[in-house]
């Protein structure tokens, strides 16, 4: 048994189908519809052409460039704020930054799933290094209580 909503949709659909059939049979009506719609389509096209070059789409940042920038931040933190920490630890961090930087070009030339996997690995290693450096700096520079 059909619900009232489905019955109404069927009636409306039937009426629309009848109207479409009449439009298709009568070329004068078809021409009138096309003539009525044509100015709106032309105006929309002109508007789009007029906006070409004016609308700036956001440039998607390259994830490898973001990774390199993040490594620059980590290197800056190491050089600027960590002289008070253990020198061996600082040298280890510098070595990790250098290692990650040298891995970026190798990951960039890879394609497909391998590229994505290497990028995620580099990003997670960079984040772990940043967390380690940040924690050590905060611990070193925290006021004594």
Secondary structure, DSSP 8 states (H G I E B T S, - for coil): ---HHHHHHHHHHHHHHHHHHHHHH-HHHHHHHHHHHHHHHHHHHHHHHHHTTTS-------HHHHHHHHHHHHHHHHHHH-TTS-HHHHHHHHHHHHHHHHHHHHHHH--HHHHHHHHHHHHHHHHHHHHHHHHHHHHHHS---
